[in-house]
């Protein structure tokens, strides 16, 4: 198994040569005519690049020898989940930037949401890798996202938004399981259940606890300071460049 990281330029070249008979990268020849070889390649993609992997011909996407009980319905559901994880990641990045900003300065909360941002990117990568392993085609669309510090967003509002985001992500994961079971794709159903659902339940529980605490604290600035201080010890984040 080969594992490498493509820069944006090299990635573009990779796509341009995708369907030629032979492609060479760092001295390694890949026979692109054999799509099975591509299923063995894990591509580490920088999530901040703006591109879409949607130009692969259907004749290649639908090669049955690449897939085993991996229906187009399940493949599409996984692609929707990849986009959902991406959207969740940038929701949390927006919150992190907001609370880390010196005009707001809740470094503990900022660090907490930065951790959640990184976790969602990790989930997205896991799903991309799984899509490739099963012979599916990851559809990656990264649009411009405005990251703006908003001093009007309260802590309890931010955590409530995070809770709703996690519930939505969980519902979509459960939908993949239902779709997979309907297609008798028990491997995908087990993969999503074992890799994601327990973590989702823990995230919902943790966020609910934080919301309960914040509702008790109301607008007590000293209490909110102590809440943030506790988080800063659990989720330290440095702004050093």
PyMOL commands that set and color helices and strands:
alter all, ss='L'
color gray80, all
select helices_A, chain A and resi 8-16+35-38+58-61+64-66+72-100+107-133+155-182+186-217+221-234
alter helices_A, ss='H'
color red, helices_A
select strands_A, chain A and resi 2-5+23-25+28-30+41-44
alter strands_A, ss='S'
color yellow, strands_A
deselect
rebuild
show_as cartoon
